[in-house]
Amino acid sequence: MSAQVAGQLALLDPAQSEPAWQVRESQRARRLTVRVFPGGRVEIVVPLGTRFRTVQQFVSRHRGWIDRKVEEFRNTLTEAPDALPDVVWLQAVARQFEVRYVEAPGVPKAIEREGGLQVRGNLSRRPLVRHALQRWLLRTAHAQLVPRLESVAAAHGLSFARAQVRRQRTRWGSCSRSGTISINACLLFQPADVVDYLFVHELAHTVHLNHSRRFWRLVERLEPRWHALDRELSRGWRHVPHWAIG
């Protein structure tokens, strides 16, 4: 890809009203892929040296799918970008927390208290308030989801090296060659059976680190309902509040 295209490049005519999509070159990329982020932003990830015309042809082939995902993701974020929650519903573990905000000196911290969630600190610094909520979400996800992953693995006679919890924007989970399974903290907002399917999917990657026919046969043997659950997971961002993503 030429110097003009390297890094970030608008794919659409600036005169058009819709936001420009972006191209990002990646040393790790082996093929062209497209990512649609919550809110509707589109990123095309390409291997180094990819010709711009190749990118345009790729976008043309997948335009229908991209447009549908953009509309779906735009519809997920209905609240104001800086909105803070009064209630947090963690569907995966069937727990609801009423949030109480307490003005106090210092950096905001989120602490579970009396069956609810208290955010205490300088509330005028809203990005730090969101960060406190996100840190609580990560702690809760590690405490709730990792043991659940271990239980699903044991039930199917599978194993993994270790688990880590992150707050990813584009993936619900992943499995590395070393057997590390990464899970998205935002899975806490998904139905429990969808979470278990994601765990089965990633555990199957400890056997087949690809999406071959053998991989999908294993997934189907472990979870016969995987087609429906996979569709539900693909729409899962509609359950995730903006504060958990931004």
N, C-alpha and C positions, 0 to 999 in steps of 0.2 A: 504494500500500500504506500502511496506516495506520501511525502512529508506533509502535504496539504491535508491528507486524510487521517494520518496517524493521530492516535489519542482519541479525541472526541470530534465528531462530525455530524452536522445536521443533515438528515436525509431528505427532509421536505423543503419545499420552497418557502423561504421566510415570509412571503406575501400571504401564505395560507394562514387561516385563523387557528388551526389546531397546533399544539405544541410540537416542536421539532423532536424527532426521534434521534437517538445518538448511537454512534458506532464506537466500540471500544476494542482496540487491539489487545490481545493477550498472548503472552509467551506460552501459556499452558494450554490454550485452545487448540484442538485438533480438527474442529469443524465449526461451521457457523451455527450459532444458537441465538435465540431471542428470549429476552426476559421482559416481563411486564410487571412493574412494581405497583404496590398499593397506591392509589391516586391516579394511575393511568400512564406513568412515565414508561417509555419503551427504550430498551437498550439492546443493540445487536452486538454480540461478542464474536470476534473473528480472529483467526490465526494471523500471525505476523505476515505481512506481504500480500494480503488478500486484495485483489483488484476491486476498485469501487464498483465497476459494472457487475461483478460477481455478487456484491452486496445488494445492489439494486434488484438483480434477478431473484435472489433469495427472498427479499422482502416482498416482491411481486407474487411469488409462489405462496407465501404464507400470509398474505395481507388479510384474507378473510378471518383466519384464526386470530391474528393479532387484534383486529378491530373488535372481535367479540370479547377477547380478554380485556382490552382497554376499557370497554363499556362496563364489563363486570367489575373491574377493579375500581373504576371511578365511583361506582355505586356503593362500594364498601365503606367509603369515608364520608358519611353524611354529617358528622358533627364538625364543629369548628376545629381547625388544626391545633389550637392551643387549649381546647376544652379539657377540663380535669373531671374525673369521674366522681359521682356521689355514691355509686354502688359498683362493685366489681363482681361479676359472675364468672366463676371458673367452672365451665361446663364439664370438663374432663373428670373433675373430682367432686362435682355436685356441691360446691361451696360458694356461698355468697358473703361478701364483705361490704358493710356500710362504711364509707370513708368519712372520717372526721378530720378537718384541717384545723390545726392549732398554731396560731402565730406565736413565734418565740425567736430569740436570738440564735444565730448559727445556721449552718447548712441544713436543709430539710432532710429528715429521715423518716422512713415509713416502717412502722412497727405494729404487729398484730397485738390487739389489746381488747379484752372483754368481748371476744367474738367478732370484733370489727377490725378496721385498719385505721390507725392514726398516723397522719402526716404532720410532723411537728418541725418548725423551723421558720426561716424567713420566707414567707409565702409570696412575697413580691417578685422573687426570682423564679418565675414559672418554669424555665427550662430545668432548673435544679429540682423543682418539685416533681416534674415528669421523670427526671433521672432517678429520684428516690423511689418512685413507683416502679420503674423498670428494674432497679436493683432488687426490690422486694419480689417482683415477678420472677427474676432469675433464681433467687434463693428458694422460693416456693416451688418452682419447676424442678429444681435439683432434688429437693426433699420429697416431692410427690412422684415425679416421672421416672427418675432413675430406678427406684425400687420396683416400679411397675414394669419397666423394661427388663429388669432382672427376672421378674416373675414370668413374663411372657417367654423369655429365652429358656428358662427352666422347663416350662410347660411343653415346649417343642423340642427339647433336647439340643438346643443350640447354645453357643457361647460367644462372647466378645471380649476383647482385651480390656477396654475401659469405656466409660461414657462421659461425655461432656455436654453441658447445656449452654446454648448460646441464644442470642436474640437476632436471628437471621431475617433478612428482608425478602429472600427469594427461595429459600428451601425450608421444607419442614424437617428434613433430616438428611444425614449422609453417613456413609461408612467408608473408612479409609482402608488401604491395603494392610495396614498394621492391625486392623480389627477395632479401631476406635469408632464408636458410633456417636455422632453429634446429633442432638435433638434440639428443636426450636422451642424456646420457652412459651411461645404463643400457642403451642399445642394445648396448653391449659384451657384455652377458649373453645376447643373442639369437643364434639361428642366422644364419650369414652371408647366406643367401638371403632371410631375412626382413628383415635390415638393408637389403639392396639394394632390396627392394620398397618399404620406407619411403622410401628416397631417390628412387625412381622416382615415388612418390606426390607427394612434395613438389616435385620438379622439374616434374611435370605442372601444378602450381599456378602455375608461372611463365608458363604459357600460358593456363590457365583458373583464375582465382582464385575457384573455387567448386566445388561437387560436382554440376555439371550433367551431362547425358548426354554432352556433348562431352568433358568432363573424363574420365569413366569410359571412354569409347571410346579416348581417348588412352592412359590407363593400361593398358587391355587390349592395345592395340597394342604398347606397350613391354614389358609383362610379362603374357603370356597366363595365367599361373598365379595371378593376383592374388587371386582369390577365396579359395583355400586359404591363401595367404600372409597375407592380411588377417585371416582367422580365427585363424591362429597368432599374429599380432602382438597381436590382442585378448586373447589369453591369456598374453601375454608376461611379465606381472608375476610369474608363478610361478617364473620363472628369476632374479628379482632378489632378492638377500639384503637383510635388514632394514637392515644398516648403510649400504647405499647409498641407501636411501630416507629413513630417519629423520633 
